[in-house]
Amino acid sequence: MNTANPTQPRPFFRLGRSSWNRFVQNFTTFFLNPRALAIGLVFASDNILFGSWGAHIPYVKEKLHLSDAALGLILFAQPVGLLIMNPLTGWIIAKLGEARACFWSAIVLVLAISIPVNAPNTIVLAFGLFLLGLAAALINVAMNTAATNLERAEGIVIMSSCHGMWSLGGLLGAGVAGAVIALHVPPAIHIIAVSILILILTIAVQPILTKIPSSSRTESGEKAGSSFIKPNLDLMLMILIGLALAMGEGAAFDWSAVYLHETLGASKQIAALGFASFSLMMTSFRFLGDAIIPKIGARRWLQIGGILGAVGLSIAIFLPYPPTALLGFALLGIGCSLGAPILYGASMRVPGIPPAAGLATFATFSFIGFLAGPPAIGFVAEGFGLYYGLGMVAVMLLISAGLSRSVKQF
């Protein structure tokens, strides 16, 4: 049995036969272990739904005659739901268990995902997005907790592969949605079809998920998901690192296409490749992560990742040409790829903090990076230019690399 601790620092990563063997071992362990694969499918299902919905936002904007400002305000209903639910997730998971929490939150996601594309007005649209935020918060904590429980129970390393499945789900959801839009399939029909498929998948994996040990109680006997807590120093440092990485992701998600098209003069087709290059490298390295993290160590990877992300953005800024910018966003994807698998897992292993409560607290505060990051880049860009907005993120990534040295849990 592989008992390697993914947070234990190891000698610097060296490419070779042993590294390849480790990757093959972890990769086959993940896909041939029914319980590991079941959790991975939950991760993928979550982002397939959101990737499918995200592609239809322009359709909803046009249908309801929304301005950019009005759309931005209404879309904020989803993170509001997430922020409201996050402090409650530990308590709910303690009552239901991880498997049932995954199941019921997935059911709510499947039912709620059809509301936005069919919304007749902004009130219904906001309500649907709010429900999506509630369900997304619960399934996020439940599936990450289940993955950590299985790692602990079987001595395997699967967290990064699970997050790779999440990234892959988003790519599949958005890719299929793009094809559907090109074929002029009505968005409502597409979303219903995806929802039915995810519902069938959710029901199919549920019996397997119930076989995963539940962290209803910790070793000390306290309830594992009893409450949302005030972060201690270690958890606060993880949150700050997570904020910086989240801003890096936000820079790619929301600003890569804008930067390539409006600042560097690339065509819209080339500009779209900025996010694609970022996502492809993030997904690839997340599948490699369960082999890379034990070899390098979590602390060292976060240092390398923060530096890589900062270098990538610097290349995009100081070599302002579309090909070099694409390379820069690809490096940013590598740098940000393993932050979530490391930090989500580490937040559940902070001494004295119940696992689900640590994860819920980390998720709540670190999500501010997704909320505040893109607008902060926009404010800086408005006053000084997008070069400076992306430069601010590069500086934060360098700071996160330095902060990772101080986290005892790594």
N, C-alpha and C positions, 0 to 999 in steps of 0.2 A: 504493500500500500504506500502511496506517495504521501508523505507527511510534511512536505515542504511548506514553510510558512511564507505566503506571498509578500509579507511586509518585512521579512528579515533581509537586511542588506547582504549582498553577495559580491564576490569579485566582479570587476567590470566585465560587461558582456563581450564575449569573443565568438565570432562566427566560426562554426566548425561542425563536425559530425555530431558531437554531443548536443549542440544547440538545435540542430535539425531533428535529432531523435526526440528531444524534449518536446519540440513543437508537434511532431507527429503523434507522440504519446498523448499529449493534452488534447489535441484536435480529435483523435479517435475516441479518447475517453469521453469527451463531451458529446459527440454525435452517436456513440454506441451505448451510452448510459441513458436508459429511458427517462429517469427522473431529471437528469441534467438537461436532456433535450426538451423535456416537457416545460421546464422553466424557461429555456431559451425561446420556445415557441410563444410563451406568454409575453416575453420582451418584444419579440417580433410583431405579434398581433397588435400590441399597443401602438407601435409606431406605423404599422401599415394603415391603421385607421386614421391617425393624424396626418400621415403623408398624403392619404387620399383626400382628406378634407382640405388640407392646405392648398392643393392644386385648384380647388374650386372657389377660393376666396375672391378672385377677380370677378367670377360669375355672380356671386352674391352681391358684391359691391355695385356692379352694374344693374342687377335686378332691382335692388332697393334704392338706387340712385343716391349712393352715399359718397360724400366727399372723402378725401384722404384723412382729414381730421376726424370726421364722424366715424369712419371705419376703424381708425386707431383707437378711438375711445371705446367703441363697442367690443373690439377684440380684447380689450383689457378685462372683460368679464371672465374670461377663462383663467388667467392668473389670479384673479380675485378668488374664484372658487378654489383654486389650488392652495392659495395661502390660508384660506379659512379652514380647509380640510386638513392640511399638513399637521397642525398641532393635535388633531384628534385621531390621527392614524394609529398611533401606538396603542391607544385605548381600544379602538375597534379591532385591531389585530389581536390584542390580548383576549378579547371576547370571542372572536370568530376563529382564530388561527389563520396562518398564512394562506393555506390552500383555499379556504372558503372566502377569505378577503379577496384573493386574486379572482375567484370565480364571480362573485357578485359585483365587484368593480368592473370586470370585463363585460358583464351583462349590461350594466348601466352605460358603459361606453358604447356598446353596440346599439342600444336603444336611442342614446342621445345624439349619436353622430349624424343621424338623418335629420335632426331638427334644423341645424343651420342652413343647409341647402334648400330646405323647403319652407323656411321662415317667410311668412307674409309681411312681416314688419320688423322693425328693429328691436322691439320688446321681446318677441319670440326668439329672435336671433341671439340676443344677449342671454336669455334664459337657457337656451341650448348650450351656449359656450360655457356658461356658469356650471351646468351639470357636467360637461366634459372636464372642467377643471377639478371638480370634486372627485370624480371617478379616477382621473389621471393621478391625483395625489395619492389616493389609497392604493392603487395598483402599483405605483412606483415603489412605495415603501414595502408593500407585501411581497412583491417579486424579488426585490433585492434582499429582503430578510430571508426568504425561502432559499435563495441561492447561497447565502452565507451559511445557513443551517446545513445544507447538503455538503458544502465544502468541509464543514467541521465534522459532520457525521461520517463521511466516507474518506476524508483525507485527500480530497481532490481539489483542483484549482480550476474553477469555471467562470468566475465573475467577469473576467474580461471578455470571454466568449459570449456570455449572456448579453453584454453591452454591444458586442459585435452584431449579435442577432437583432438588437434594437436598431442599430444603424442600418443594417441590411433591410429591415422591415420598412424603414423610412424611404430608402432608395427604391424598393419595390413598389411601395404605395404611390410615391410620386411618379415613378416611371410608368406604371400602368395607367395612372390618372392622365398623364400627358398623352399617352396613346389613345385613351378613351376620348379625350377632348379633341384630338386630331380627327377622330372618326365621327365626331359630332353626336356621341351618345349623351343623352340628357344626364346631367349630374345626379339627379335623384335616382335614376336607374342604376348608375354606377355605384353610388353609395349603398343602396339597398343590396346589391349583389355582393359587395365587399362585406357588408354587415352579416349577411347570411353565412358566408364562408368563415368569418371569424367566430360566429356563434357556434357553428359546427365544430370548429377546432377547439374552442373553449370547452365545450361539453366533452369532447374526446379526451383531452388531456387532464380533466379534473380528477378522475380516479387515480391517475399516476401521481398527481400533486399531493393527494391526501396521504401518500406513503412517505412523504418527506418529513423527518422529525420537526416538531414545532418548538420554537423557543418561548413557550408560554411562561417558563420560569428560567432564571439564570442559575448559575452555580450557587449563588448566595441565597437563593430561594425567593428573591423578589420577583414581582411580575415583570416580564420582559418588555412589555409595551405599555406600561402603566400610564405614562404621561409625557407631555412636552416639557423639556427642562431648560434651565439656564445653562449655556455652554461653559465648560471650564476652559483653561488656557489651551490645552491640546486641541479640543474640539473647535475653539474659536480660530486657532491657526489654520485648521483644516478648512473652515468656512471661508477664511480670507483667500486661501489658495484656490478653493472652488470658485470664488467670485472672479478671480483673475482668469481662470480657465473658461468660465462661462462667458466672460466678455470676449475672449478669443473666439469662441464658437459664435457668439452674436455678431462679431465683426465679419465672419465668413457668411453666416446665414443672411444677414440683412444688408451688408454693405459691399460684399465682394463684387456683385454684378454692377452696382452703382459706381463703384470706383473704376472698374474696368471700362464701363461704357461712357460715363460722363466725364471722368477725370483723364483716362488714358485714351479715349476715343475708339475703343474696340467696338465691333458690331455687337448687336444683342445676342447673337448666337455664340460668339466668342466669350462675351461677358458671362453668359450662363455657365460656362466651363469653370469659372472661379469657384462657385459652390460645388460643382461636380468634382473637381480635383480635390478640394478639401474633404468632401464626404467619402470619396473613394479611398483616400489614404487613411482617414479615420476608421472606416469600416475594416480595412485590411489589417491595420495594426491592432485593432481590438481583438481580432481573431488570433493574431500572433501574441497577444499580451499575456496569456496564461503561461506561455513558455518564456517570454521576455522578463516579466516582473520577478519571478523567483530567481532568475539568473543574475539580473542587475540589482534588484532590491528596489522597493517602492520609493524610498527617499531619493536614491540616485536617479531613478527614472523621472521623478517629478522635477529634479534639477535639470536633467537633460531636456525634458519636454518643455519646460518653461523657456530655456535658452533657445531650443529649436523654433518654438513659436515666435519668439522675439526676433530671431534671425530671419524667419520667413517673412514677417511683416516688414522688417527693415529692407529686405530685398525688394519687396513690392513698392516700398516708398522711395528708396534711393536709386533703384534701377527701374524707372517708371515706363516700362514697355509691357504690352500684353503678355508675351511669352515668359518674361521674368516674373511678372505678377502672378501668373498661373503657378509657376514654381514656388513662389512665396506662399501662396495659399495652400499648396500641397504640403509644404513643410509645417505650416500652421496646423493642418489636420493631423500630422504625425505628432506634433508637440502636445496637442490637446486630447489625443486619442485615449490615453490610459488614465487620465486624471480621474474621471468618474468611477471606473472600476476600482481604482485604488482607494479613493476617498470614501465612496459609499461603504466599502468593506471595512475600512479603518474606523469609520464613525460608529460602527457596531461593536468595536472592540476596545472602547475607551474604558479603563478601569473605573468602577463605581457608577457607571451609567448603563441602564437597561438597553439592550441592543436596538430594539425598535424605536425607543425614545431618542437614542443617539442619532439614528438614521433620520427620524422625522425632524429633529432639530436641525441637523445639517442640511437636509433638503429644503427646509423652510427658509433658512437664512441664505444659503447659497443660491437659491432661485432668484434672489434679488439681482444677481448678476445678469440673468436672462431678461429681467424686467428693466433694470436701470442701464445696462450696458449699451444696447443700441441707441436709446435716446441720448445717453451721455456722449457717445461718439457723434451723434447728430448735432448736439449743441456746440461741441468743439469745432466740428466741421463748418457749422454756420458762421462762427466767428473768425476762424483761422484757416479753414480748408480741411478737406478730408485727409490730407497727408498727416496733419497734426492729430486728428481723431484716431487714426490707426496707430500713430506713434505713441499715443497715450496708452493704448492697449499693449503695445510692445514693452513699454516700461513696466506696466503692471505684471506682465508675464515674467520679466526678469526679477521683480520683487518676490513673486510667488516662488521662484526657484530658490531664492535666498531663505524665505520663510520655511521651506520644507526641511531645512537643516535642523530646525528647532523643535520639530514635532517628535516627541518621545515615542509615540505609538508606531512610527515608521522604523 
